[in-house]
Structure formats: C-alpha cells, structure tokens
Amino acid sequence: MALEKHIDSDVVIVGGGAIGAVLALELDRLNYSVAVIELRTPTFASSDPERVVALNDGSRCYLESLGLWKEIEELGLGDIHHIVVTEPGNRGRFDLHASDLQSTDKEHALGYVVEMGHLLEPMYRALQASSVELIAPACIENFELLEDQVSIQMRRGDEQLTISSALLLGADGTYSQMRAMAGIDVFGWDYNRFGLVASVTTERGHQETAHECFRSSGPLAFLPLADGRFSIVWAATPAEATQLLAMDDEAFIYALQKAAGASTMSKLGAVTSVSKRASFPLELTIAKSFAQSRLALLGNAAHTIHPVAGQGMNLGFRDVETLIEVLSHAKAQQGDAYCDPGQSILMQAYAENRRGDVMAVAGFTESMSHIFGSSVPGVKWLRGMGLDNLSRVPALADLLLQQASGLAQFKQFKRPEVNHE
C-alpha cells in the first residue's frame, strides 16, 4: 500500500533544468516556500556530443546578478567575440564584433557557449544551500486549479504526495505535461528538419568566433567551445540527417566542409576530428496562453523556436526575470502583508509582458529561415548584396549587435537589490 503525505508550498515548479532552477532561486529570495518537482534526478556529467546552450551577454549579466556566473565561468565556456554570417556559394559576408558594442562600460563577449552540466551544477549547488525543496525523481499524476490554490497529486516511488500551493509553474520543456494537462493549446509547425549536433576540431581553432552558414535546407552553425573545438548545429532535411548520422567520420567531415563553404573553411582550416553525432527535430511551438489564474508557463513549455539565432535559453531567462519583476512589484506594494503569487492579475501581467518579446524573436528567426531558404529568382543575389551592405549601415549594425548580445532586451529590467552575503 502506497504511503500518503501532504505538503504545503507557496509555489510548485514542475521541471528543473536551468529555467526551473533559476526560477526557484529567485522565488526563494522573495521568501516564498518553493518545491521543485523533477521527473529524473539531476546529473551534470558531460555527454558525447556535448549538450551545449548559447547564452548572450544579457543572460550573462542576469546570471552574474544572481551570483552564479563566476562558478559557471570557472567550469569552462566558449566566448563569442565575433560572429561571421555567410551563405556558401554566394557573395557577401557580415561580421559582428563585440568591440563595436558601445553600450557597456567594459567589453564583454557577444555570447557564450556553455555545456549544460556546467550551467546546471552551480545552480543546483545554490539550490542545496537554499530553502527550496527538490523532489526527484517524481511525477505529477493530476492537478486541480481552484480559486484560491492548486491541489497537486504526485508520486515519488511508492509514496503518494498531495501538494497544496498558491501557484503552479510549468518549466517542463517543449512537450510540457503541465501545458497539456491545463488544456492550453499551441500554435506552430514542424519544419520537417532535424538539428544534427556534434563537436569538431579544426586546424586553426575557433579564435573566439562563431560562424553562421546559411544554406537553402537550413543553417549550419559553428559555436566555440572552451577547449578550442566547435560545437556544430546543422539543420538538415530528414533524408540528409539520416545519411549524415550513418556516415563514418571521414565521409561526415567531407560533407561538413562542403556544406560550410570555402570562405568559412579558409578561416577554420581543415576539420581534423569529429565526435559522435546526435539529432533532434526542429519545430516552432508557442503556447496560445502563457498563464492563467494559479498557473504560468516558462521556457520551452511556453515557447520553442528555431535554433538559428540561439535564443531559446535567453528567452527562458527573460521569462523568469519578468515573472520575478511582477511578483517583486506586487510584494513591494503590499508591504509586510502576504502577497498571493498566483492571483489572476499577476499572471495576466506576466503573460502580457512576455508575449511581445517572444513573438519578436520568433518572427526574426522565421524571417531568417525563409529569406535564406527562398529559391525565388533574384533573391539569392539580393541576399548577397544585403550581407555585403549591412556593415555600411551603422544604425542597423548596432541594432543587430544589441539583439545578438541580448542587451536590447535585458536592459529594460531593473532587478531588485539582492544581498549575496
């Protein structure tokens, strides 16, 4: 017979990972009691190929404000000080340099490439030192959204748990169980493409430069790793992806160099080794509602976009920042009185604030995919001319720098003062 237990918590987060962990830390600092429910026990070991995420400088600023960045940096990351955009087989090239970004007091990189384990380990170390309760491995069986609370039924091994909470937060990924159980529909589509990932070594190393090679079937990105190698993300048709996964290393390297194009390979030198390969489907999935009374979605549970601009995790951190800003403002208005975090007006404020940013980023990535995927006569020539002339329009170049670095989005936030002592 299963044991039964009841837990009371101000906020329950379903799904850990980087978004769920940072969210829990932020809520703990606001003095809410927090429980994080994860389907699996967290692990931080490296994989082959490495599972990496791209963080822009706005996300770095945010994680630094939480006291997490120093440990992440010490574990190792690849700096992106330079981004080169090309289209193999076409004229034109556009360069973004961190040194051209004039809006920071001191120079930082445009972005960073971080192994997922290196990102998560400092976060979970901070969780262990906090008051957050981590429940893992465990699974949600049902929940009911009531007027003044959420009643959650879950199982941990042979133990049956019921949790009463003021707010339920879904941070459980693209195929969110919380979103589905809440009856929230999504819009979007399958790109009929797979993202093939691997790590490669090249003769000249990365020199803190990321390369984005736009091809008709999808982009091929080279992202710098901490040890001088690249992590690649290659958008390919199902047939291409199947062939690439089945190739031996020599054949794969040949195909990769051909896809990257002569201009890019002249900068990298020959590819000398490649890791194992893996793939994942590319899709656009945006929840029709980001929140309702007693429930909110964050990260990939709310929006999964094309990886062409590497903005997925950055969008997720801005979800967290927005929700915390809304709750902080409400708590400040109520003074010493308890601030109910799940009330409808706060959830609506969060959803309204996030919709514009998410749709703008999704629109940008869709535009890039369609422009470089078009085979309409004359468009290829226009693309080449456009890449050549972008750098000659300072205002547009600065706008792209602001977007790439993430500072254009994060600078709108004013974080509450946090005592890290």
C-alpha angles and dihedrals in degrees: 000000000000118000116239127218135173125213130187117206133162092222133017119198117198110203126029121205120113096312096046093044096050090044091054092049092050093049091047089055088054087057096248118142106243135194122190117202118200129181092216136030108261117254129187103192120129118254132209108267095028115246104229139175130204115231123190124217091262089062090047090055090049095049090045090055088056092053092245105105099077093060092044090051092048091055089057138265140178117248120219109207095153133035121195119196119196141156111222111234094019136087121251138065134196125203129199117194126191089217089065092061105101100180100083129078092227132017118271130169121272088237148339135231111218132182109239092236091053089051095047102042097069090044094054091043087057090047090055089055092049133073092254115125113223113203111191143190092021139124136216114238099179144337136196125209107217129182095261104018149008119249111206127190117198142159130227109183106302091342121102113206132191117196125194113202141165093222137024117202122195113210094150102123141251095323093045115188090197092055092049094046090049089054094240112156125213135213127211139081147250110260091210085234135111127214108228113202131194141140120245138187119219131193096247100034122225103289088208090295129131119205124208112193112188115209130177092250093047143298127299114208129194110200121189118242127204094257098052097266126113129241108215129206111192120186108212140166116258090257093049093046092050091052094045093051091051096049124103116242096264094052092044093052090051091051092046094052091048092050093048092054134225095281094057095041091052087063097042102039120219121330105249102182142008134200127223114297131233135177141205133189118261116225144151114234122168122172114238087222125030094193148003133180109312094000138078134171124218137180119359090348086070100033138005114185138180111286092227092110098031092234104132100098092037090056089050093054089050088053089056093045092051094049092048090048090053093048093043091053092048092049091049090053093051095048113197094352118106111264112216102224096199101055114133097242092057093048090050091050091052093048094047093049094050101044096075096050093047094048092047093053092043090050092051094050091046091050092051091049094049097042094052093038094055119110095184109137112265096017093097090055091048091050091054092048090047094052091048094051102040092087090054092063104071096188092053093043090052090049090053090048091052091049095045092049093045092228091117089064103034097046090073090067123086107197120215114249111271125196108218095186 
